[in-house]
């Protein structure tokens, strides 16, 4: 009888110790999870989304920023933190640049007359596109204004999606508000395209 009581007491002690250890282990795990917090990649992606959201609200978001965010999210899911952060930071930079460009254009009074030369030039380099050229800071600083270059050089460009190194393009350095609005509208609503042909929407834009 005494032996049975001792066995029962020992069993109770072991069970209590096991429960205490389990609780301590669970508490430690919860504390570790709480201390870990969001990853550097998730923070970078969140910051990029915020920058792009602001640019989008102004109608100045860049065409590939959204795609870059998706690539960053995929990289993060695969555990490639470095790639995810790099892509997210690039997307955030595009969003911030778009916002700056918007406010810069708002500060320009285009109603004032100017005696400056309103025509510049650009020599096409390998890897260039009308989208990329228009986005350069010393051209328009806004890729959505690429139709301005296309229209000013329609005699040299058969297909807006296909330009060649060495081509010399005229750049209208002082387009009117109406010209800019028309160009941006066309860039955003152009629709599907294919290399080697002149899209009907491009023909309609040139005819305006």
C-alpha positions in Angstrom: 0.0 0.0 0.0 2.8 2.4 0.9 4.7 1.5 -2.2 1.6 2.3 -4.3 1.2 5.7 -2.6 4.8 6.6 -3.3 4.5 5.6 -7.0 1.4 7.8 -7.3 3.2 10.8 -5.6 6.2 10.3 -7.9 3.9 10.2 -11.0 2.2 13.5 -9.9 5.6 15.2 -9.4 6.8 14.1 -12.9 3.6 15.2 -14.6 3.7 18.6 -12.9 7.3 19.1 -13.9 6.5 18.1 -17.5 3.6 20.6 -17.7 5.8 23.4 -16.2 8.6 22.6 -18.8 6.1 22.7 -21.6 4.6 26.0 -20.5 8.1 27.5 -20.2 9.0 26.2 -23.6 5.9 27.6 -25.2 6.4 31.0 -23.5 10.0 31.1 -24.7 8.8 30.3 -28.3 6.2 33.1 -28.2 8.7 35.6 -26.8 11.1 34.6 -29.6 8.4 35.1 -32.3 7.4 38.4 -30.8 11.0 39.7 -30.7 11.6 38.6 -34.3 9.1 41.0 -35.8 8.7 41.6 -39.6 11.6 40.8 -41.9 13.7 43.5 -43.6 12.3 42.4 -46.9 8.7 42.8 -45.8 9.5 46.3 -44.5 11.1 47.2 -47.8 8.1 45.9 -49.7 5.7 47.8 -47.5 7.6 51.1 -48.0 7.7 50.5 -51.8 3.9 49.9 -51.9 3.3 53.1 -49.9 5.5 55.1 -52.4 3.8 53.6 -55.4 0.3 54.2 -53.9 1.1 57.9 -53.5 2.4 58.1 -57.1 -0.7 56.2 -58.4 -3.0 58.7 -56.6 -1.3 61.5 -58.6 -1.6 59.5 -61.8 2.2 59.3 -62.2 3.0 55.7 -61.3 5.7 54.1 -63.5 4.6 51.2 -65.8 6.9 48.5 -64.3 6.7 49.5 -60.6 3.9 47.1 -59.9 5.6 44.2 -61.6 8.8 44.9 -59.6 6.8 44.7 -56.3 5.4 41.3 -57.3 8.9 40.0 -58.1 10.1 41.3 -54.7 7.2 39.4 -53.0 8.0 36.2 -54.8 11.7 36.5 -53.9 10.8 37.0 -50.3 8.6 33.9 -50.2 11.5 31.9 -51.6 13.7 33.2 -48.8 15.8 35.4 -51.1 15.9 38.4 -48.8 18.6 40.3 -50.7 16.9 40.1 -54.0 13.6 41.0 -52.5 15.0 44.1 -50.7 16.8 45.2 -53.9 13.7 45.0 -56.0 11.5 46.7 -53.4 14.0 49.5 -53.0 14.1 50.1 -56.7 10.3 50.1 -56.9 10.1 52.6 -54.0 12.7 54.8 -55.7 10.5 54.9 -58.9 7.5 55.8 -56.8 9.3 58.6 -55.1 10.7 59.9 -58.4 7.3 59.9 -59.9 5.9 62.0 -57.1 8.8 64.5 -57.4 8.2 64.8 -61.1 4.5 65.5 -60.5 5.1 68.3 -58.1 7.9 69.7 -60.3 5.6 69.9 -63.2 2.9 71.6 -61.1 5.4 74.3 -60.1 6.2 75.2 -63.8 4.2 78.1 -65.2 3.9 77.2 -68.9 1.8 80.3 -69.6 4.9 82.5 -69.5 6.6 83.2 -72.8 10.2 82.0 -73.3 13.0 83.0 -75.7 14.9 79.8 -75.1 15.3 77.2 -77.9 12.4 74.8 -77.6 14.1 72.0 -79.5 16.8 69.6 -78.2 18.2 66.4 -79.6 18.9 62.9 -78.3 21.2 60.2 -79.8 19.8 56.7 -79.3 22.1 54.3 -77.6 22.0 50.5 -77.3 19.2 49.4 -75.0 17.2 52.6 -75.3 13.4 52.8 -75.7 11.1 55.7 -76.1 9.8 55.0 -72.6 13.3 55.0 -71.1 14.4 58.1 -73.0 11.4 60.1 -71.9 12.0 59.0 -68.3 15.6 60.5 -68.2 15.9 63.5 -66.0 17.5 65.6 -68.8 14.7 64.8 -71.2 11.2 64.8 -69.6 11.8 62.9 -66.4 8.5 61.2 -67.0 8.4 58.0 -69.1 4.7 58.5 -69.8 5.6 61.4 -72.1 7.3 59.2 -74.6 4.6 59.9 -77.3 6.0 63.4 -77.5 9.3 62.0 -78.8 7.4 59.6 -81.1 5.3 62.4 -82.6 8.2 64.8 -83.1 10.1 62.0 -84.9 7.3 60.2 -86.7 9.3 60.5 -90.0 12.1 58.5 -88.4 10.1 56.0 -86.3 8.0 53.3 -88.0 7.1 51.5 -84.9 7.2 53.2 -81.5 8.3 49.9 -79.9 11.4 49.6 -82.2 14.1 52.2 -82.3 17.8 51.8 -83.2 21.2 52.9 -81.9 22.5 55.9 -83.7 19.2 57.5 -84.5 19.0 61.2 -83.8 15.7 62.3 -82.3 14.4 65.9 -82.0 13.2 66.6 -78.5 10.4 69.2 -77.9 11.8 70.8 -74.7 8.8 73.0 -74.1 5.6 71.1 -74.9 2.3 72.7 -74.0 0.0 71.4 -71.3 -2.3 70.1 -74.0 0.5 68.2 -75.7 1.7 66.7 -72.4 -1.9 65.7 -71.4 -2.5 64.1 -74.8 0.8 62.2 -74.7 0.3 60.9 -71.2 -3.2 59.9 -72.0 -2.1 57.9 -75.1 0.7 56.2 -73.1 -1.7 55.0 -70.5 -4.4 53.8 -72.8 -2.4 52.6 -75.8 -3.3 48.9 -75.2 -1.7 45.8 -76.6 1.4 46.3 -78.9 3.7 44.2 -81.0 7.2 44.9 -82.4 7.5 45.6 -86.1 4.2 47.2 -86.9 2.5 50.6 -86.3 -0.4 50.1 -83.9 -3.7 51.6 -84.9 -3.8 53.6 -81.6 -0.4 55.1 -82.5 -1.7 56.1 -85.9 -4.7 57.8 -84.2 -2.4 59.7 -81.8 -0.2 61.0 -84.7 -3.3 62.1 -86.6 -4.4 64.4 -83.7 
